[in-house]
């Protein structure tokens, strides 16, 4: 299982407890997503990040290439091809 590069979250281990109080081992998986982020150097790369880090704004998601091209075309004063 992957580990969050920002918060360090990973799989946790615990017990499933039945009604009869029987205990068996189980794992609790963190909500880890693979997303494209902007690095500190401004480089786009893929990373495993927890949902908590995404919501808190601890990382900056990369802008999709289509959006970058459309923004550049709009800035230049022409309509982007779809």
N, C-alpha and C positions, 0 to 999 in steps of 0.2 A: 504494500500500500504506500502511496505517496505521502510526503511530508510537506506541510506548508512552508514555503521559503521565507515568509514574513513572521508568522506567529510561532512556528515550530510545532503546530498541532499535528498529531498523528493518531494512529489507532490506539484505543485504550482497552484494557482487559478488565472484565468483571465477571459477575455470576448471574445466571438466569436462576430465579428462585420460583419453584412451583408452589402450588397451593399447599402441598404436603411438606413444604420447606426443604425439598431436595435442591441441591445446588450443583449446577453444571457450568463450566467455563463458557464464556461468550465474549465477543468483541464489540466495541462501540466504535463505529467508523466516523471520522470527522468529515464534514461536508467540504471536500477538496475539489476545486475546479481547475481545469487547465485553461489558462487565459493568456492572451498576448498582452504584455506590459511594456511600458517605457522604462528602460533602465536609467540609472543615475547619469549615464553618459549620453542619454537621448537615443539609445539603440533599442529597437523593437525586438523582443524575444519572448518565447513561450515560458511559462512558469506554472508550477502548482501552487495555488493560493486558496486559503480557506475562505468560506463565504463571509465570515466575520471580518476578515481583512478587507474584502471587497466592499462591504457595507460601510465600514468605518473610514474608508478613504485612505487607508495606509499605503495603497499603491495607485499608480496612474495607469489606466487601461490605454492600450494603443488605439489610435484612430484607424478604422478600416481603410484600405487603399482606395476603394471607390469614393469614399467621402473626401479623402485628400485630393484626389483628381478633380472632383466636382468643385471643391472650394477653390482650388487653383484656377480652374476655368472661369469661375464666377468672378474671381478677383481680377482676372485678365479682361473681363467684360464680354465674354462669349458664353453661350449656353453649352453645357456639358452633354456629350453624346451618351445615350442610355444604352 
